[in-house]
Amino acid sequence: MPTVGVDVPRIIAHRGASGHAPENTNAAFRKAAELGATWVEFDAKLTRDNHAILMHDDELDRTTNGAGKVAETDWADISGLDAGSWYAGEFAGEPVPTLSSTIGVLAELGLGANVEIKPCPGREAETGHMVAAQLVEEWPASLPVPLISSFSADSLVAARDVAPQIPRAFLARRIKLDWNEQLSALKCNALHTNHKYINAVELGQLRAAGYAVRVYTVNDVARARELFEWGVDGIITDYPDRMAAI
């Protein structure tokens, strides 16, 4: 059976309000709060010297003015990169945040978070362990309990072992036939999946088994309404402002 869950809102801002600001930056979290979001989602991974930072890709190239693999780069080199200019000139100089700095910003803004463990290849367990341990140590009591998610079963196992008290969600692009066995083995209380590939029957089966179901990345209001009519527990969106009326 699912583990005890956490009170997660129906709308979560994807990588911050990433339709309006550069993803996985504190600027995006501030924008999400400005637009009325109460929770954000972001990706956490490790630098070569084991600093937890916010970054989706395994490489630095797409979202910074740097190059190369995150797993082969020290924090001292990443800390000076520009993570905003690629998105828009007004964000020039926006830094790559550490998990620690982001926790501070979330506390300031009163934002809850879905922390996706996004390990570099070969660092699945290590990343799960270190990110979960940092959440245990630094997460403020003033914020709602966070939610950990990952596509990596190894990361979720490591996070579970370090922080069994933090709820977990398994990420899957498509729902597999053995979803019940997977979720039970990982002691997750939720499944997060791509909205394009879910159907009402699968959703009903998951919810009947006691699992929360959230879907990404939903930016169309009509689609969001349909998914909520089916019974999804939440959507992850680049545009929390569009979803405010739902």
C-alpha positions as a Python dict, from the first residue, in 0.01 Angstrom:
ca = {
    (1, 'M'): (0, 0, 0),
    (2, 'P'): (111, 360, -53),
    (3, 'T'): (303, 538, 219),
    (4, 'V'): (154, 837, 398),
    (5, 'G'): (137, 1124, 153),
    (6, 'V'): (185, 1499, 170),
    (7, 'D'): (-61, 1776, 98),
    (8, 'V'): (41, 1876, -254),
    (9, 'P'): (-159, 2142, -444),
    (10, 'R'): (-323, 2071, -777),
    (11, 'I'): (-94, 2311, -966),
    (12, 'I'): (287, 2288, -950),
    (13, 'A'): (513, 2529, -1140),
    (14, 'H'): (750, 2329, -1362),
    (15, 'R'): (1117, 2418, -1300),
    (16, 'G'): (969, 2735, -1155),
    (17, 'A'): (752, 2946, -1383),
    (18, 'S'): (966, 2834, -1675),
    (19, 'G'): (726, 2975, -1932),
    (20, 'H'): (827, 3320, -1805),
    (21, 'A'): (1182, 3284, -1671),
    (22, 'P'): (1486, 3060, -1716),
    (23, 'E'): (1419, 2712, -1581),
    (24, 'N'): (1565, 2587, -1256),
    (25, 'T'): (1670, 2933, -1138),
    (26, 'N'): (1571, 3135, -837),
    (27, 'A'): (1435, 3396, -1080),
    (28, 'A'): (1188, 3134, -1202),
    (29, 'F'): (1082, 3055, -845),
    (30, 'R'): (1029, 3421, -766),
    (31, 'K'): (820, 3454, -1081),
    (32, 'A'): (616, 3148, -985),
    (33, 'A'): (538, 3302, -646),
    (34, 'E'): (449, 3632, -813),
    (35, 'L'): (202, 3446, -1037),
    (36, 'G'): (34, 3280, -741),
    (37, 'A'): (196, 2935, -741),
    (38, 'T'): (234, 2773, -399),
    (39, 'W'): (462, 2486, -509),
    (40, 'V'): (742, 2453, -762),
    (41, 'E'): (921, 2158, -918),
    (42, 'F'): (1294, 2152, -993),
    (43, 'D'): (1579, 1917, -1088),
    (44, 'A'): (1874, 1843, -859),
    (45, 'K'): (2202, 1678, -957),
    (46, 'L'): (2563, 1668, -839),
    (47, 'T'): (2872, 1847, -963),
    (48, 'R'): (3201, 1659, -985),
    (49, 'D'): (3289, 1769, -632),
    (50, 'N'): (2947, 1671, -493),
    (51, 'H'): (2764, 2001, -469),
    (52, 'A'): (2391, 1960, -529),
    (53, 'I'): (2283, 2210, -794),
    (54, 'L'): (1970, 2276, -997),
    (55, 'M'): (2009, 2155, -1356),
    (56, 'H'): (1798, 1940, -1585),
    (57, 'D'): (2052, 1836, -1848),
    (58, 'D'): (2365, 1629, -1799),
    (59, 'E'): (2550, 1898, -1995),
    (60, 'L'): (2587, 2267, -1920),
    (61, 'D'): (2550, 2384, -2280),
    (62, 'R'): (2175, 2440, -2322),
    (63, 'T'): (2096, 2650, -2015),
    (64, 'T'): (2425, 2824, -1937),
    (65, 'N'): (2713, 2992, -2118),
    (66, 'G'): (2934, 2700, -2015),
    (67, 'A'): (3005, 2370, -2184),
    (68, 'G'): (3073, 2012, -2088),
    (69, 'K'): (2926, 1761, -1850),
    (70, 'V'): (2802, 1859, -1506),
    (71, 'A'): (2952, 1540, -1360),
    (72, 'E'): (3295, 1645, -1487),
    (73, 'T'): (3281, 2007, -1366),
    (74, 'D'): (3346, 2144, -1018),
    (75, 'W'): (3111, 2385, -846),
    (76, 'A'): (3375, 2659, -850),
    (77, 'D'): (3357, 2658, -1231),
    (78, 'I'): (2979, 2634, -1249),
    (79, 'S'): (2917, 2904, -990),
    (80, 'G'): (3033, 3180, -1224),
    (81, 'L'): (2824, 3075, -1523),
    (82, 'D'): (2534, 3274, -1667),
    (83, 'A'): (2214, 3066, -1651),
    (84, 'G'): (1978, 3340, -1771),
    (85, 'S'): (2097, 3498, -2096),
    (86, 'W'): (1998, 3197, -2307),
    (87, 'Y'): (1638, 3266, -2211),
    (88, 'A'): (1625, 3646, -2233),
    (89, 'G'): (1857, 3941, -2191),
    (90, 'E'): (1672, 4063, -1884),
    (91, 'F'): (1797, 3753, -1700),
    (92, 'A'): (2163, 3801, -1788),
    (93, 'G'): (2387, 3702, -1502),
    (94, 'E'): (2132, 3477, -1330),
    (95, 'P'): (2343, 3210, -1157),
    (96, 'V'): (2304, 2836, -1141),
    (97, 'P'): (2154, 2783, -794),
    (98, 'T'): (2271, 2534, -539),
    (99, 'L'): (2008, 2327, -365),
    (100, 'S'): (2099, 2509, -46),
    (101, 'S'): (2045, 2856, -193),
    (102, 'T'): (1716, 2745, -343),
    (103, 'I'): (1592, 2617, -8),
    (104, 'G'): (1662, 2963, 131),
    (105, 'V'): (1465, 3131, -148),
    (106, 'L'): (1174, 2890, -105),
    (107, 'A'): (1166, 2968, 268),
    (108, 'E'): (1163, 3340, 189),
    (109, 'L'): (876, 3297, -59),
    (110, 'G'): (683, 3033, 136),
    (111, 'L'): (693, 2786, -155),
    (112, 'G'): (664, 2410, -126),
    (113, 'A'): (861, 2190, -364),
    (114, 'N'): (868, 1872, -566),
    (115, 'V'): (1240, 1794, -576),
    (116, 'E'): (1320, 1576, -875),
    (117, 'I'): (1644, 1383, -834),
    (118, 'K'): (1799, 1401, -1181),
    (119, 'P'): (2126, 1207, -1149),
    (120, 'C'): (2406, 1216, -1399),
    (121, 'P'): (2459, 868, -1549),
    (122, 'G'): (2627, 635, -1302),
    (123, 'R'): (2555, 856, -1000),
    (124, 'E'): (2198, 747, -930),
    (125, 'A'): (2232, 615, -574),
    (126, 'E'): (2491, 875, -478),
    (127, 'T'): (2268, 1162, -590),
    (128, 'G'): (1960, 1020, -422),
    (129, 'H'): (2150, 981, -97),
    (130, 'M'): (2308, 1327, -97),
    (131, 'V'): (2001, 1522, -206),
    (132, 'A'): (1777, 1348, 48),
    (133, 'A'): (2032, 1400, 325),
    (134, 'Q'): (2052, 1770, 244),
    (135, 'L'): (1674, 1802, 251),
    (136, 'V'): (1666, 1637, 594),
    (137, 'E'): (1934, 1871, 723),
    (138, 'E'): (1827, 2201, 568),
    (139, 'W'): (1454, 2192, 491),
    (140, 'P'): (1282, 2453, 711),
    (141, 'A'): (995, 2360, 938),
    (142, 'S'): (808, 2666, 809),
    (143, 'L'): (754, 2497, 470),
    (144, 'P'): (534, 2197, 388),
    (145, 'V'): (712, 1864, 374),
    (146, 'P'): (871, 1834, 28),
    (147, 'L'): (803, 1561, -225),
    (148, 'I'): (1093, 1370, -382),
    (149, 'S'): (1051, 1226, -733),
    (150, 'S'): (1278, 1056, -984),
    (151, 'F'): (1285, 844, -1297),
    (152, 'S'): (1564, 649, -1128),
    (153, 'A'): (1460, 363, -902),
    (154, 'D'): (1812, 357, -756),
    (155, 'S'): (1786, 725, -662),
    (156, 'L'): (1449, 670, -496),
    (157, 'V'): (1578, 371, -299),
    (158, 'A'): (1873, 575, -174),
    (159, 'A'): (1644, 866, -83),
    (160, 'R'): (1406, 630, 95),
    (161, 'D'): (1687, 480, 300),
    (162, 'V'): (1817, 824, 406),
    (163, 'A'): (1483, 1001, 450),
    (164, 'P'): (1193, 755, 478),
    (165, 'Q'): (981, 1035, 623),
    (166, 'I'): (987, 1234, 297),
    (167, 'P'): (720, 1112, 53),
    (168, 'R'): (830, 991, -289),
    (169, 'A'): (682, 976, -639),
    (170, 'F'): (804, 751, -919),
    (171, 'L'): (841, 922, -1255),
    (172, 'A'): (757, 727, -1569),
    (173, 'R'): (712, 864, -1920),
    (174, 'R'): (459, 588, -1982),
    (175, 'I'): (277, 374, -1727),
    (176, 'K'): (409, 18, -1738),
    (177, 'L'): (209, -297, -1673),
    (178, 'D'): (397, -366, -1350),
    (179, 'W'): (331, -20, -1203),
    (180, 'N'): (182, -162, -884),
    (181, 'E'): (489, -378, -815),
    (182, 'Q'): (721, -85, -890),
    (183, 'L'): (543, 162, -666),
    (184, 'S'): (505, -89, -385),
    (185, 'A'): (871, -193, -394),
    (186, 'L'): (986, 169, -386),
    (187, 'K'): (729, 258, -119),
    (188, 'C'): (612, 554, -325),
    (189, 'N'): (279, 719, -264),
    (190, 'A'): (245, 871, -611),
    (191, 'L'): (318, 827, -979),
    (192, 'H'): (410, 1121, -1204),
    (193, 'T'): (378, 1064, -1577),
    (194, 'N'): (358, 1237, -1915),
    (195, 'H'): (2, 1359, -1971),
    (196, 'K'): (24, 1265, -2341),
    (197, 'Y'): (28, 892, -2269),
    (198, 'I'): (-212, 847, -1979),
    (199, 'N'): (-575, 743, -2020),
    (200, 'A'): (-873, 751, -1789),
    (201, 'V'): (-870, 374, -1731),
    (202, 'E'): (-508, 366, -1614),
    (203, 'L'): (-568, 668, -1399),
    (204, 'G'): (-868, 504, -1234),
    (205, 'Q'): (-670, 190, -1158),
    (206, 'L'): (-386, 384, -997),
    (207, 'R'): (-616, 594, -784),
    (208, 'A'): (-822, 290, -683),
    (209, 'A'): (-499, 136, -554),
    (210, 'G'): (-446, 443, -336),
    (211, 'Y'): (-180, 628, -535),
    (212, 'A'): (-181, 995, -622),
    (213, 'V'): (-130, 1066, -993),
    (214, 'R'): (23, 1387, -1125),
    (215, 'V'): (105, 1465, -1486),
    (216, 'Y'): (360, 1680, -1671),
    (217, 'T'): (397, 1915, -1861),
    (218, 'V'): (47, 2056, -1911),
    (219, 'N'): (34, 2405, -2061),
    (220, 'D'): (-308, 2397, -2230),
    (221, 'V'): (-602, 2494, -2009),
    (222, 'A'): (-855, 2277, -2192),
    (223, 'R'): (-629, 1974, -2154),
    (224, 'A'): (-581, 2052, -1786),
    (225, 'R'): (-956, 2064, -1733),
    (226, 'E'): (-996, 1730, -1907),
    (227, 'L'): (-729, 1568, -1692),
    (228, 'F'): (-887, 1698, -1374),
    (229, 'E'): (-1223, 1565, -1490),
    (230, 'W'): (-1056, 1225, -1527),
    (231, 'G'): (-937, 1254, -1168),
    (232, 'V'): (-567, 1347, -1175),
    (233, 'D'): (-442, 1483, -846),
    (234, 'G'): (-223, 1751, -996),
    (235, 'I'): (-56, 1896, -1302),
    (236, 'I'): (295, 2031, -1349),
    (237, 'T'): (297, 2334, -1578),
    (238, 'D'): (531, 2597, -1721),
    (239, 'Y'): (249, 2851, -1688),
    (240, 'P'): (92, 2846, -1342),
    (241, 'D'): (-85, 3172, -1425),
    (242, 'R'): (-285, 3005, -1703),
    (243, 'M'): (-410, 2743, -1461),
    (244, 'A'): (-513, 2981, -1184),
    (245, 'A'): (-882, 2967, -1273),
    (246, 'I'): (-904, 2585, -1266),
}
